[in-house]
């Protein structure tokens, strides 16, 4: 084989690789794009031609999804859960990670192992007993019901990420701070915590996404309509508006918007966090 | 072990770690014991609760629906592992090949579904598979494959395949990123040397890259197996276990028993069953792949 043929072969391979990858990428993303532009069609327009672009933009689909489908306040409920969960997870995971990373004490490995066990247990096997525990405590169906669930399930990964990050910060920093008269609390929160910004950002994003998207526990622990979160709300939506496809798609876009924004802004962080978290399995 | 700080008083530990640990124990560890406790009773949520010993477990052992769901779980795990890890591997190889354009675009787009909620993925695909308004049938018509049009979500003989496809596509991106990270960490010199020795791209992939990322490959399979064991949301939305019970999985079965049929104690027994089976499957996949645990 001479060099010219080799080069020609290589070019053909490159073309094929490009075509295959392009086809695959489009296959992955097109359903979302299709859903996005279809959500602006009238129902009749959609039924007539499912692939065509909308002739005019029907924002009324969104208005209806938010009002009739109540996605407006489902979103607010989800946002409420997200904000509290993220805040609490960051603070308590930081405290736990700090202690686990900075001090050697009896039971340290046991406690760390226990938190890591949380990543191994299939959460769905906890669904029923948690329901029963909450029932016994009369804690079902309140505004705060989902918070302890989301906080505890967010902890293992947050602690794992933060513990290994804090481990990379030299202890000398706090030793110097202590000599200067800083208390443990101050070293912890005003010396180390600011240095942890990158890992805190990762934890914030992953916890936000996890909470926003969570479905099974929101389904079984909360029954009052006014307290439901957006994934559960979407499911009701499907049942109630079976034939209104465009409106339903608008509803899904509403649920997707925060995720898309966070993804667009923090793409790199999400990737780092998800792969680091998953390596531990 | 790195240098540690001087430990504070024991009371400080209790004050700081205590509440966090208590919350975690209550939400993640206690439920396992609660499940185990209720599994010895007959209880439907009312006042009376009878101790029935191992009766629930005897029922579970003979419960065809339970074992069928478990079998569905296993089939989905196999399909998803092959699909997600396999495609992830192929895509990551293609993505690092020199001739590929728009790499950033491919990466962003393929990873995107990972962050989308399973519920939305399920809905999107219930639309995709829709008989009259679905993209799948639209595409088949477009390329002249009308004969291939099928009732995608209504035939038990291939329902496991059709519900697995969306799950596969959702998570290919995760494995793609894992493998790309692993490939990037291989020193360039190795590739350069092999190039000088006359290796072509394909040979490099098979004889250098694959063996070098074998550890990541094992981790990917383990994550995939334990992750897919949890499948619930997708299937609830796509088929709700149907047609019949043909796509029912364990988590869905436990949910139906406990909250549709209100058999909370038997539901607890199933939860214990799920826990044991998951650990068995995860650990045996770990053992089958052998080697050290990845840290």
Interface residues (C-beta under 8 A of the other chain):
Chain A: X10 X11 X13 X14 X17 X18 X20 X21 X22 X24 X25 X27 X28 X29 X30 X31 X32 X34 X35 X46 X47 X50 X51 X92 X95 X96 X99 X102 X103 X104 X105 X111 X114 X115 X117 X118 X120 X121 X122 X123 X124 X125 X126 X127 X128 X129 X130 X131 X132 X133 X135 X148 X149 X151 X152 X153 X155 X167 X171 X174 X175 X184 X209 X212 X213 X214 X215 X216 X220 X231 X234 X235 X238 X245 X248 X249 X252 X255 X256 X259 X262 X263 X267 X270 X271 X274 X275 X278 X279 X281
Chain B: X1 X2 X3 X4 X5 X7 X8 X12 X13 X16 X17 X19 X20 X21 X23 X24 X25 X26 X27 X28 X29 X30 X31 X32 X34 X35 X38 X45 X91 X94 X95 X97 X99 X100 X101 X102 X105 X106 X108 X109 X110 X111 X112 X113 X114 X115 X116 X117 X118 X119 X120 X123 X124 X125 X127 X128 X132 X133 X134 X135 X138 X169 X172 X173 X174 X177 X178 X181 X219 X222 X223 X226 X229 X230 X232 X233 X237 X250 X251 X254 X255 X258 X259 X264 X267 X268 X270 X271 X272 X274 X275 X278 X279 X282 X294
